Amino acid sequence: MLDSIPTYAMATMRLPPAVVVALDKLRRAFLWSVADRAPGAQYRVFRSKAEGGLGVRALEHWRALRKLLPIYRGLTRVHVGGGATTSFWHDWLLPYGVPSAAFPTLFTHAVRSEDTVACARQVGVRALLVPRLTHLVARDCVEVQELMASMVWAPRADARLTPLCRAPKGAFSARAAYRLARFGGTKASNSVFLWSSPAPSRVKFFCWLLTMARVHTRDVLLRKTILTAAEAGCPCCHAALDTADHLIFGCPFVVCFWTRLGLSPAGASVASLHQFDASPAVGVALPSAFVMLCCWRLWKRRNEIVFRNNAQSLVTTLKCCRDDADLWRVRFQHDQRPHVDVWLGVLASS
Ligand SMILES: [Zn+2]
């Protein structure tokens, strides 16, 4: 009863904050007179029955829920039917996404921000805007109207889905929702290459840095003003700048290295390391882990030159790759271990 009295008013108009507070006060006072008010007594009314209260909902409760509405809209996608329960401005409606974000200037000319799609279809987008529009806003309005006209509306009620926050069995995944809200939920194209590999963790971490050109090649040290431009050349050849791309795919030695393995480094880059295909050399024998092994060894060879002035020959580098592959074998799963023999064959016959 106490909950239902203000419901009609709340369904038809937005209550001012002072009215909400006053209504809550009246509802409390109905149960708890001022004379016998004890500290914390007001909260007992609003606590759930399991928590020792009466389970009356504070009107503030609805305001707290309303604050979650933008997040809920951001996480859901609507299959628009009649459009009566879909917000025209704030739901993911257009191919571009949310109209208020895709057309921010147009949105600033909206009369009401809570208009529904049904309303927009009935009276037209122009009728949802203030009378006077600038030239640019008028153009946006025409574009949105054309988009609305080109969309197909199913003859059914609106359906709200959570395709971006779905757990494997179809349930809502709070973890996915958190990720989506925090970082946008975009998936990196190299994540499987980097993190599903059976390579040792430090090698995977090195390759992660490498794909972003954040290993300490001399161009990075130059950027950090640790070296001067005259000192930033490749330690192995006469290239003017030592970069991650040069280290892995550009230096004459590494070109020779990849060619000996039967691979062509032409056009490859560290940013798309995951697309560098080693299967012409090793077939299906974990080609991505093989690429990681080679990159790791090329980095080690470079450091040998920088710190010990020891330029390993191609034969020695291939031998080091074989030694590493032998060590990696023990951390591989049993069914992956035969792949290491394929690697050893390729590295030996080269
Ligand atoms: Zn070089």
Residues whose N, C-alpha, C, O or C-beta is under 5 A from the ligand:
A	BS01	ZN	C234 C236 C237 A239 C251 P252
